[in-house]
Amino acid sequence: MVPAAICPADVDETPVKGELPRVHALRLALLKAESVAEGWSGEPALVLAADTVVACGRRILPKAQIEGDVRACLALISGRRHLVFTAVAVKRTHPPDPVRSKIVVTRVAFKRLSRREIDVYAASGEGQGNAGGYAIQGRAEAFVRQLNGSWSNVVGLPLLETLGLLESFGYTAD
């Protein structure tokens, strides 16, 4: 099944002061699902929304916008473990049901990165626009020393859990 529409949600993604990464990801996914569902005027539909947060300890890493952001994120997680939280939320538009959601957590360990590896990766532009400044489905996969959990979660949409949520609304992926 092809999506009927792709509707970006206009929500402020700024973390609330003191907000934990897991709570932040869930809050944003729920806000996005509610926002799109409320503005939907078409046929009855399921709204699928998600948000991915990369965290080092309690610190939420930014969605890297420029090379400098990518460098800063990679320098922080170089040689360390970090967590990737993706919250997925699904809401039916008509009849309106409560949002159903799931949070998936994956632990990722990066090898120690050299200054050159960070510079080359940052210059590639691949990390820009990504939470934590990297895209595991690209060149950054070579940095992963260990991964515990869902690889698709780190990409940005945990497929098993997303399909489970959709199936709870009667959708089947044939």
C-alpha positions in Angstrom: 0.0 0.0 0.0 1.3 3.4 -0.9 0.8 6.3 1.5 -2.1 8.6 0.5 0.0 11.6 1.4 3.1 12.7 3.1 2.3 15.5 5.4 5.2 17.1 7.4 4.0 18.1 10.9 4.7 21.6 11.9 5.8 21.1 15.5 8.6 22.7 17.6 11.2 20.0 18.1 13.2 21.8 20.7 13.7 19.7 23.8 12.0 20.9 27.0 14.5 21.8 29.7 15.4 18.7 31.6 13.5 16.4 29.2 14.9 12.9 29.0 15.6 11.5 25.5 12.9 8.8 25.7 10.3 11.3 26.8 11.4 13.8 24.1 11.1 11.2 21.3 7.6 10.1 22.5 6.4 13.6 23.0 7.4 14.6 19.4 5.9 11.5 17.8 2.6 12.0 19.6 2.5 15.7 18.7 3.3 15.0 15.0 0.5 12.3 14.8 -2.1 14.5 16.5 -1.1 17.6 14.4 -1.4 15.8 11.1 -4.6 13.9 12.1 -6.3 17.2 13.2 -5.5 18.8 9.9 -6.5 15.9 7.7 -9.6 16.6 5.6 -9.4 13.6 3.2 -10.8 10.1 3.4 -10.5 8.2 6.7 -6.8 7.4 7.1 -4.1 6.1 9.5 -1.5 8.7 10.4 1.9 7.3 11.0 4.4 9.6 12.8 7.8 9.0 14.3 10.7 10.8 15.9 14.3 9.5 16.4 16.5 10.8 19.1 20.2 10.0 19.6 21.4 10.3 23.2 24.7 10.1 24.9 23.8 9.6 28.5 21.0 12.0 29.3 22.2 14.4 26.6 20.1 14.7 23.4 22.3 15.1 20.4 21.0 17.6 17.8 19.7 16.9 14.3 22.9 18.0 12.6 22.3 20.9 10.3 25.9 21.8 9.2 29.3 20.2 9.0 30.2 21.6 12.4 27.2 19.9 14.0 28.2 16.5 12.5 31.8 16.9 13.7 30.6 17.8 17.3 28.2 14.8 17.4 30.8 12.3 16.1 33.5 13.6 18.4 31.1 13.1 21.4 30.1 9.5 20.4 33.5 8.4 19.1 34.7 5.3 21.1 31.5 5.4 23.2 28.1 3.8 23.4 25.0 5.8 22.8 21.3 5.1 22.6 18.9 5.6 19.7 15.3 6.1 20.7 12.6 6.0 18.1 9.0 6.7 19.1 6.3 5.6 16.5 2.8 6.9 16.8 -0.3 5.8 14.8 -3.7 7.6 14.9 -6.9 6.9 13.0 -8.5 10.1 11.6 -12.1 8.9 11.3 -13.4 7.7 13.7 -10.8 9.4 15.9 -9.1 6.9 18.2 -6.5 7.6 20.8 -3.0 7.5 19.5 -1.2 4.2 19.9 2.6 4.4 20.3 5.7 2.3 20.8 9.2 3.3 21.8 12.2 1.3 20.5 15.7 1.6 22.0 18.9 0.5 20.3 22.3 0.6 21.9 25.1 1.5 19.4 28.9 1.5 20.1 31.1 3.4 17.8 34.8 2.7 17.3 37.2 5.4 18.3 37.2 7.8 15.3 40.3 9.6 14.0 40.2 13.3 13.3 40.5 12.4 9.6 37.5 10.0 9.7 35.4 12.7 11.3 36.5 15.3 8.8 35.9 13.1 5.8 32.5 12.0 7.0 31.4 15.5 7.9 32.6 16.8 4.5 30.5 14.1 2.7 27.3 15.8 3.9 25.7 12.5 4.7 25.3 13.3 8.4 23.5 16.5 7.9 19.8 16.4 8.6 20.2 13.3 10.8 19.8 12.9 14.5 23.2 12.5 16.1 24.9 13.6 12.9 25.2 10.2 11.2 23.3 7.8 8.9 23.9 4.2 9.8 22.5 3.1 6.4 25.5 4.8 4.7 29.1 5.4 5.3 28.7 5.6 9.1 28.0 1.9 9.3 31.7 1.4 9.1 32.0 3.2 12.5 29.7 0.7 14.3 31.6 -1.6 16.6 28.5 -3.1 18.2 24.7 -2.8 17.8 22.2 -4.2 20.3 18.6 -3.9 19.1 16.9 -2.9 15.9 19.0 -1.7 13.0 16.0 -0.2 11.3 15.4 1.8 14.5 18.7 3.5 14.0 17.8 4.2 10.4 14.7 6.0 11.8 11.7 3.7 11.6 11.7 0.4 13.5 9.9 -1.8 11.0 8.8 -4.7 13.2 7.2 -2.4 15.8 5.7 -0.1 13.2 4.0 -3.0 11.4 2.7 -4.2 14.8 1.1 -0.8 15.5 -0.5 -0.7 12.0 -1.8 -4.2 12.4 -3.4 -3.2 15.7 -5.6 -0.9 13.5 -6.4 -3.8 11.1 -3.8 -2.9 8.4 -2.0 -5.8 6.9 1.2 -5.6 4.9 0.7 -8.1 2.2 
